[in-house]
Amino acid sequence: MTRNEAFNAALRLLKTRERSEKELASRLHRKGFEAEVIDATVDRCREYGYVDDARFARCKARHLLTSGRAVGGRLRRELQLAGVGEELAEQALAELKDDFSEETLLTELLERRFASFDYGQADDREKRRVVNYFLRRGFALATVLDQLKKL
């Protein structure tokens, strides 16, 4: 397969959503392109600004934060699984740190997901279910318990 075919395939992949260089290379590999063609295609996409891992890290982190799917260590792991290097992940998290408060995110997510939950009235099973929901998303236990008790 030629470099133009690989580049066209890359453009089709990037048309649907932002991707990291690693994700793009992996998808092109699955489509059967050779390693040197993939490297040239990713380089070309980087030159044109179609692929930018720093931009991808910020967008992915912002999406995960606003949707309530990940914070803290879980967010860092999700970025690394998506192909973002450790340094870029830390940089993206530092940039977004001022925009997002863990307590505010937890409160918003609690209102969206568990609108009728009352910590004082809930039984132990229900409390565990809600607390574990937030722990799986990377919230600190102390933060979760503090916010639940405040509300």
C-alpha positions, 0 to 999 in steps of 0.5 A: 500500500502506498503512502498516499493511501495511508495518508488518506486512511489517516485523514478518514480516521482523524475526521471522526475524532482527535487521536494521539500519534500512537493511536493513529499509528496503531489504527494504520497498522491494523489496516495493514500498512507497513511500519515505514509508511506509517511513520511517514504518514504520522510525520506528515500529519504532525507537520500539517498540524492534524495530529498534536499529542499536546492538544489531544491530551488537553482535549481528552483530559477536558472531556474525561473531567467534564463527563465525570469519567476520570479525575486524578490518577485515573485521569493520568492512566486514561491519558497514558492508555490513549498514547499520551506520554507521561510528560504531556499528560502531566502538562495537560493536567497542570493546565486544566487544574485551575479550570476544574475543582475536584469538589465541584466536579464531584458535586455536579456528578452527584447531582446528575447521577444520584439526584435523590441520594441522601447520605443521612438517610441511605443505608450502608449498601447504598452508601457503598455503591455511591462511594465506590462509583466515585472511587472508580473514577479516581476521586479521593475517598476523603473528598468523596466522604466530605462532599457526601456529608456536606450535602 
